[in-house]
Amino acid sequence: MDSATPDPARLRRSYEAGEMSESALPADPLALFAAWFAGVHESGLAEPNAMILATASGDGVPNARTVLLKGYGPQGFRFFTNLTSQKGVELAENPRAAVVFPWHALHRQVRAGGPVFELPREESAAYFRTRPHGSRLGAWASEHQSGVIPGRDVLERRFAELAERWPDPAEGRRPGAPDAESADAVPLPDFWGGYRLVPEWIEFWQGRRDRLHDRVRYRREAGPPALDGTLGETGRWVMERLSP
């Protein structure tokens, strides 16, 4: 290995930023997630809502990528994407996934896994309207997400066409444009929407000295969530410590 290239085997750090004690943890893992998420946000960590989403195809081939968390609560963790992308195809074939929040700067990590449900179109549309104008055009421009394209110019030409069709109201009305086209009316694409991962388990990891890390998992005592994706009366959360 070149002397200027760091050797991964020699990269080490002692984790001494905190600890976890079961007696101090809430019974509801989402309450703990909310507290940790708030702490990450307050720390100034870039993209605190970035999470690694792991899926698998119908024949079990795994895949992972980073997406952004856009909501969480009793109904689970929400994210949005192109429904025809590789992750969308895999979730259609195998509607289960796992996520990881790698908050390394705070010596913390959260993992969760469970079934995934597509959000109602009205919920996806409501979120889509909150996105910046350019991001909405970008969703349309990348209609064939994960597909092979001949070059970036294809995307840029398509974006320019869409910007002409749906101009940004902040930049003024395009002369001669129909009212419907001049308004901030970029619609939700048919191929774009949201998902909700309903956790059957959530694990919290706190780095500790000498690699004796704290790992606490919350696991649903009863069976999986209802078919409609609601948690309902599916049993209480069981807290258990895992060996690091």
C-alpha positions in Angstrom: 0.0 0.0 0.0 1.3 3.5 -0.9 2.6 5.3 2.2 0.4 8.3 1.3 -2.7 6.0 1.5 -4.1 5.4 5.0 -4.2 1.8 6.0 -7.8 1.0 7.1 -6.5 -1.7 9.5 -4.7 1.0 11.5 -7.5 3.5 11.8 -8.9 3.3 15.3 -10.8 5.5 17.7 -11.8 5.1 21.3 -15.5 5.8 21.9 -16.1 7.6 25.2 -18.9 10.1 24.4 -21.7 8.4 26.4 -23.3 5.3 27.7 -26.7 3.6 27.9 -28.4 2.2 30.9 -31.7 0.3 30.6 -33.0 2.0 33.7 -32.7 5.4 32.1 -34.3 4.5 28.8 -38.0 5.1 27.9 -40.3 2.2 27.2 -41.1 3.5 23.7 -38.1 3.3 21.3 -39.6 6.1 19.2 -39.3 8.4 22.2 -35.6 7.5 22.4 -35.1 7.9 18.7 -36.7 11.4 18.9 -34.3 12.4 21.7 -31.3 11.1 19.8 -32.4 12.6 16.5 -32.8 16.0 18.2 -29.3 15.7 19.7 -27.8 14.9 16.3 -29.6 17.9 14.8 -28.4 20.2 17.6 -24.8 19.0 17.2 -24.7 20.4 13.7 -23.9 17.1 12.0 -24.6 17.4 8.2 -27.6 15.6 6.9 -28.8 14.2 10.3 -31.7 12.5 8.6 -29.5 10.5 6.2 -30.0 6.8 6.5 -28.8 3.7 4.8 -31.7 1.8 3.3 -31.0 -1.9 2.7 -33.4 -3.9 0.4 -33.2 -7.2 -1.4 -34.6 -8.4 -4.7 -37.2 -11.2 -4.9 -34.4 -13.8 -5.2 -32.5 -12.4 -2.2 -29.8 -10.2 -3.8 -29.1 -7.4 -1.3 -28.6 -3.7 -2.1 -28.0 -0.6 -0.1 -28.0 3.1 -0.6 -28.4 6.4 1.3 -31.8 8.1 1.4 -33.3 10.8 3.6 -35.7 10.3 6.4 -38.7 12.5 5.9 -40.9 11.6 8.8 -41.2 9.2 11.8 -43.6 8.3 14.5 -46.0 5.5 15.6 -46.6 4.7 11.9 -42.9 4.1 11.2 -40.1 5.8 9.2 -41.1 7.6 6.0 -39.0 8.2 2.9 -39.7 9.2 -0.7 -38.2 8.1 -4.0 -38.8 7.1 -7.6 -41.1 4.1 -7.5 -39.5 2.5 -10.6 -36.0 2.8 -9.3 -34.0 -0.2 -8.3 -35.1 0.2 -4.7 -38.7 0.6 -5.8 -38.6 -2.5 -7.9 -37.0 -4.5 -5.0 -39.6 -3.2 -2.5 -42.3 -4.3 -4.9 -40.8 -7.8 -5.1 -39.8 -8.1 -1.5 -41.5 -5.5 0.7 -39.1 -5.6 3.7 -36.2 -3.4 4.5 -33.7 -2.3 7.1 -32.3 1.2 7.8 -29.2 2.4 9.6 -28.6 5.9 10.9 -24.8 6.2 11.1 -24.2 9.0 13.5 -20.5 8.3 13.9 -19.6 11.8 15.1 -21.6 11.2 18.2 -20.5 7.6 18.6 -24.1 6.5 18.0 -26.0 4.4 15.5 -29.6 3.4 15.2 -30.8 0.4 13.2 -34.4 -0.7 12.4 -36.1 -3.3 10.3 -39.5 -4.5 9.2 -42.1 -4.5 6.4 -42.5 -1.6 4.0 -45.7 -0.1 2.8 -46.3 2.4 0.0 -47.8 5.7 1.2 -51.2 6.8 -0.1 -50.9 9.1 -3.1 -52.4 12.0 -1.3 -49.7 11.8 1.4 -47.0 11.7 -1.2 -48.5 14.6 -3.1 -48.7 16.7 0.1 -45.0 16.1 0.7 -44.1 16.7 -2.9 -45.6 20.1 -2.8 -43.2 21.1 0.0 -40.1 20.3 -2.1 -38.1 23.2 -3.7 -39.2 23.9 -7.3 -36.0 22.6 -8.7 -36.2 19.4 -6.8 -39.7 18.7 -8.2 -38.4 19.3 -11.7 -35.5 17.0 -10.9 -37.8 14.2 -10.0 -39.5 14.5 -13.4 -36.2 14.8 -15.2 -34.9 11.6 -13.7 -38.0 9.5 -14.6 -35.9 6.4 -15.3 -33.9 6.5 -12.0 -31.2 3.8 -11.8 -31.4 3.3 -15.6 -28.4 3.7 -17.9 -28.2 7.1 -19.8 -25.8 8.2 -22.4 -24.6 11.3 -20.6 -25.5 14.1 -18.1 -26.6 16.3 -21.0 -29.7 14.1 -21.4 -30.8 15.1 -17.8 -29.9 18.8 -18.3 -31.9 19.0 -21.6 -34.9 17.4 -20.0 -34.7 19.7 -17.0 -34.6 22.7 -19.2 -37.7 21.5 -21.0 -39.5 21.0 -17.7 -38.4 24.4 -16.5 -39.9 25.9 -19.6 -43.2 24.1 -19.0 -43.3 24.8 -15.3 -41.3 28.0 -14.6 -40.3 28.9 -11.1 -42.8 31.5 -9.8 -40.0 33.1 -7.8 -38.4 34.1 -11.2 -41.5 35.7 -12.5 -44.2 34.6 -15.0 -43.0 33.6 -18.4 -44.5 36.0 -21.0 -47.4 34.4 -22.9 -47.5 31.3 -20.7 -50.9 29.8 -19.9 -52.0 30.4 -16.3 -51.8 26.8 -15.4 -48.3 26.6 -16.7 -47.1 29.8 -15.1 -48.2 28.9 -11.6 -46.1 26.7 -9.2 -48.0 23.7 -10.4 -45.4 20.9 -10.8 -47.5 17.8 -10.2 -46.6 14.6 -8.5 -45.2 12.2 -11.1 -47.0 8.9 -11.4 -43.7 7.2 -10.9 -42.7 9.0 -7.7 -44.0 8.5 -4.1 -43.3 7.5 -0.5 -42.8 4.5 1.6 -43.2 3.7 5.3 -41.0 1.2 7.1 -42.9 -0.2 10.1 -40.3 -1.3 12.6 -40.5 -4.8 14.1 -37.3 -4.0 16.0 -35.1 -0.9 16.6 -31.6 -1.1 17.9 -29.6 1.7 19.6 -25.8 1.5 19.6 -23.6 3.7 21.8 -19.9 3.4 21.3 -17.9 2.6 24.5 -14.3 2.3 25.5 -12.4 -1.0 24.7 -15.1 -2.0 22.2 -17.5 -2.9 25.0 -20.2 -1.0 23.3 -23.8 -0.6 24.6 -26.4 -2.2 22.3 -30.0 -2.1 23.3 -32.7 -3.5 21.1 -36.5 -2.9 21.3 -38.4 -5.8 19.9 -42.2 -6.2 19.4 -43.3 -9.1 21.6 -46.3 -9.9 19.4 -46.5 -10.6 15.7 -45.9 -8.3 12.7 -48.0 -5.1 12.1 -51.5 -5.3 10.6 -51.8 -5.7 6.8 -52.6 -2.0 6.4 -49.2 -1.2 8.0 -50.6 0.3 11.2 -49.0 -0.8 14.4 -52.3 -1.1 16.2 -52.5 -3.4 19.1 -49.6 -5.6 18.1 -48.1 -6.0 21.5 -45.7 -4.1 23.7 -42.0 -3.4 23.1 -39.5 -5.6 24.8 -36.2 -4.1 25.7 -33.1 -6.3 25.7 -29.4 -5.8 25.8 -27.2 -7.3 23.1 -23.6 -8.4 23.3 -21.3 -6.0 21.4 
